């Protein structure tokens, strides 16, 4: 027997949970296909103010504010030993009249809060059986689950990640590429207060990025060569503490790494299109890239706001085909430009080619020395096309 809903969200991670809540906030009946995640996520996510506003409108921000830390300064330091080295660059939220760029939030508490909110919603029906196939027609999307359940919906949001089953079922191909890097992720306490400052060291192996947590604690994303991962994970804890402190130039004093260190291979992905038929791709289903510049989940949440906005503009889920065409057109410039930008910066860090090193150093020097350019970079980094009456304004009015 088929079950009917207005919209389906496939994928139970952070992006999928937010998508389900955003769809329910419009009064749509949501089928939330959300199998349990494969492992605990020890990472944190720096959500910018636009994303925090979305969480606030969905009624979940206050539940995670207490475990989050504001980001008031973002600093880039050249940690290479190359011939061309960039000067320090600091971006301060006060320069663009913001109290904070956003907040750094541990993924696992945020996940729990979002899951609880989806369970409390009368408009969200959760299905924990995985999706195995999907078919689209002119008027509906039919979803087939592993336990035999069949669902029909007027529109679908694919939020089931890089290996998306829904994306594959509807025939959207992706371009993927890998990097000679693995991200080591950990939290640590330190002796000197971070002053709400995130510091990203650019090294020959990639970014080494400290992001504030409440109190004298921070999270760390450390890009290393894959062949070095096992040796680093095997270090005695005291040796690892000294290594992290040394790489941070002791700017936060003595360091003590907390809990387990996780390793995440770095790769990128971009879809050939961001939707077809009655289905849109959101989050890492449509794009993914290394953790540089606080863009990953923020870009995914912008997908969700745009998806809801285009469905509303089209007159509701019954007109999803029209919405999908608009969504694909509107997301392309934002997603492709940010994917290309992050890829270029990461490759510039890894490159030993002197002209590339000179260009990277010169670009950061220009940001440091030219205030209007720095302000433009900050505003565009926070909200693309900020000069236009765009996504942030329309999203805030609707959700």
Secondary structure, DSSP 8 states (H G I E B T S, - for coil): -EEEEEEEEE--SHHHHHHHHHHHHTT--EEEE----SS----EEEEEHHHHHHHHHTT-HHHHGGG-EEE-EEEEEE---SSS----EEEEGGGGT-S-SEEEEEHHHHHHHHHHHHHH-TTEEEE-S-EEEEEE-SS-EEEEETTS-EEEEEEEEE-S-TT-HHHHHTT--EEEEEEEEEEEEEEEEESS--TTEEEEEEETTEEEEEEEETTTEEEEEEEE-GGGHHHHHTS-HHHHHHHHHHHTTTTT-SEEEEEEEEEEEEEEEEES-SEETTEEE-GGGTEE--S-SS-HHHHHHHHHHHHHHHHHHHTSGGGHHHHHHHHHHHHHHHHHHHHHHHHHHHHHHH---HHHHHHHHHHHHHHHH-HHHHHHHHHHHHSTTTTSS-HHHHHHHH-
